[in-house]
Amino acid sequence: MPNKTHHHVAEKTIIPMNYKINELFETIQGEGSFTGQPSIFIRLQGCPVGCSWCDTKHTWQIELDDQVSPDIMLAKKAETSQWSSFTVAEIFALVQDKNFQAKHIVITGGEPCMVDLTPLCQLFEQQGYSTQIETSGTFEIITTEKCWVTVSPKINMRGGYKILASAMSRANEIKHPIATEQHVDDLKALLALHKVENTAIYLQPISQKKRATELAIATCIANNWRLSIQVHKYIGIE
């Protein structure tokens, strides 16, 4: 599937800063088009969207008291709100020092698109890596043209943010968490509003619940969409 041209005009303020990283680790991508792909996850700190079912709520707040050294951040054995600040060069050097074998970078959060991701993706792509962003679609996506963008649209969340038309048009895949028929209806209304074409649509059952999974399967078959079942959670990896 061809990548889509990204937009440069910001629709809300982008916070200028070094990259605040909560986690950096190597694993297998468990969701969407890259399921099964060995990947290096860069999890950024900070997200105001407020999803009720979020499984990374420890990344929401950016507190100065939570800033720690890179060594402490990397040594964490449990989910915490601790983060460390890195430049692009420092992130790349860290990946090299860890001797990770994966050549696919996944930038997630939190909400990674609160910052300009172009420099980070550009450096890794220049070194032979592929890059992917996982975003809620509520912030302007500023990245390279080659970067694969996964929009997981967070509709009517507590934070009150709207899904941007520019995010929907930039998406290479749309991965929508569902538990009820209302979630399906919300996605259909969003797709109708933005007239998304030639983009893979995935439904992802929330919390691996049986009823949500059955609904996702039936809806995928009825609409010729795809199923994303969070493989990493079923096999017990990060």
Solvent accessible surface area in square Angstrom, and as a share of the most:
residue,aa,sasa,rsa
1,M,103,0.46
2,P,110,0.69
3,N,62,0.32
4,K,48,0.20
5,T,100,0.58
6,H,19,0.09
7,H,83,0.37
8,H,135,0.60
9,V,121,0.70
10,A,51,0.40
11,E,102,0.46
12,K,55,0.23
13,T,113,0.66
14,I,35,0.18
15,I,71,0.36
16,P,122,0.77
17,M,58,0.26
18,N,76,0.39
19,Y,14,0.05
20,K,32,0.14
21,I,0,0.00
22,N,0,0.00
23,E,29,0.13
24,L,14,0.07
25,F,28,0.12
26,E,68,0.30
27,T,19,0.11
28,I,60,0.31
29,Q,3,0.01
30,G,2,0.02
31,E,21,0.10
32,G,6,0.06
33,S,47,0.30
34,F,49,0.21
35,T,65,0.38
36,G,44,0.42
37,Q,68,0.30
38,P,65,0.41
39,S,0,0.00
40,I,0,0.00
41,F,18,0.08
42,I,0,0.00
43,R,30,0.11
44,L,8,0.04
45,Q,5,0.02
46,G,1,0.01
47,C,18,0.11
48,P,49,0.31
49,V,2,0.01
50,G,8,0.08
51,C,11,0.06
52,S,85,0.55
53,W,68,0.24
54,C,32,0.19
55,D,79,0.41
56,T,17,0.10
57,K,100,0.42
58,H,34,0.15
59,T,0,0.00
60,W,34,0.12
61,Q,108,0.48
62,I,60,0.30
63,E,86,0.39
64,L,141,0.70
65,D,141,0.73
66,D,31,0.16
67,Q,87,0.39
68,V,27,0.16
69,S,50,0.33
70,P,58,0.36
71,D,109,0.56
72,I,90,0.45
73,M,4,0.02
74,L,47,0.24
75,A,64,0.49
76,K,40,0.17
77,K,201,0.85
78,A,72,0.56
79,E,117,0.52
80,T,45,0.26
81,S,37,0.24
82,Q,58,0.26
83,W,4,0.02
84,S,2,0.01
85,S,35,0.23
86,F,8,0.03
87,T,54,0.32
88,V,31,0.18
89,A,70,0.54
90,E,86,0.38
91,I,0,0.00
92,F,39,0.16
93,A,48,0.37
94,L,23,0.11
95,V,2,0.01
96,Q,85,0.38
97,D,117,0.61
98,K,92,0.39
99,N,111,0.57
100,F,35,0.15
101,Q,132,0.59
102,A,5,0.04
103,K,111,0.47
104,H,1,0.00
105,I,0,0.00
106,V,0,0.00
107,I,0,0.00
108,T,12,0.07
109,G,5,0.05
110,G,20,0.19
111,E,5,0.02
112,P,1,0.01
113,C,0,0.00
114,M,19,0.09
115,V,7,0.04
116,D,57,0.30
117,L,0,0.00
118,T,36,0.21
119,P,61,0.38
120,L,0,0.00
121,C,0,0.00
122,Q,85,0.38
123,L,43,0.21
124,F,0,0.00
125,E,31,0.14
126,Q,128,0.57
127,Q,95,0.42
128,G,59,0.57
129,Y,13,0.05
130,S,53,0.34
131,T,4,0.02
132,Q,1,0.01
133,I,0,0.00
134,E,27,0.12
135,T,6,0.03
136,S,10,0.06
137,G,0,0.00
138,T,0,0.00
139,F,9,0.04
140,E,2,0.01
141,I,4,0.02
142,I,25,0.13
143,T,0,0.00
144,T,16,0.09
145,E,106,0.48
146,K,153,0.65
147,C,0,0.00
148,W,31,0.11
149,V,0,0.00
150,T,0,0.00
151,V,0,0.00
152,S,11,0.07
153,P,1,0.01
154,K,27,0.11
155,I,31,0.16
156,N,122,0.62
157,M,31,0.14
158,R,188,0.69
159,G,36,0.35
160,G,54,0.52
161,Y,64,0.24
162,K,149,0.63
163,I,22,0.11
164,L,18,0.09
165,A,58,0.45
166,S,14,0.09
167,A,0,0.00
168,M,1,0.00
169,S,56,0.36
170,R,1,0.00
171,A,0,0.00
172,N,0,0.00
173,E,0,0.00
174,I,0,0.00
175,K,11,0.05
176,H,8,0.03
177,P,11,0.07
178,I,0,0.00
179,A,29,0.22
180,T,67,0.39
181,E,108,0.48
182,Q,107,0.48
183,H,40,0.18
184,V,4,0.02
185,D,75,0.39
186,D,30,0.16
187,L,0,0.00
188,K,88,0.37
189,A,64,0.49
190,L,16,0.08
191,L,26,0.13
192,A,69,0.53
193,L,127,0.63
194,H,44,0.20
195,K,157,0.66
196,V,34,0.20
197,E,125,0.56
198,N,130,0.67
199,T,15,0.09
200,A,7,0.05
201,I,17,0.09
202,Y,15,0.06
203,L,0,0.00
204,Q,15,0.06
205,P,5,0.03
206,I,19,0.10
207,S,63,0.41
208,Q,55,0.24
209,K,124,0.53
210,K,153,0.65
211,R,199,0.73
212,A,2,0.02
213,T,27,0.16
214,E,89,0.40
215,L,30,0.15
216,A,0,0.00
217,I,73,0.37
218,A,60,0.46
219,T,12,0.07
220,C,9,0.05
221,I,138,0.70
222,A,84,0.65
223,N,48,0.25
224,N,140,0.72
225,W,44,0.16
226,R,118,0.43
227,L,65,0.32
228,S,4,0.02
229,I,67,0.34
230,Q,15,0.07
231,V,43,0.24
232,H,30,0.13
233,K,78,0.33
234,Y,119,0.45
235,I,105,0.53
236,G,66,0.64
237,I,68,0.35
238,E,100,0.45
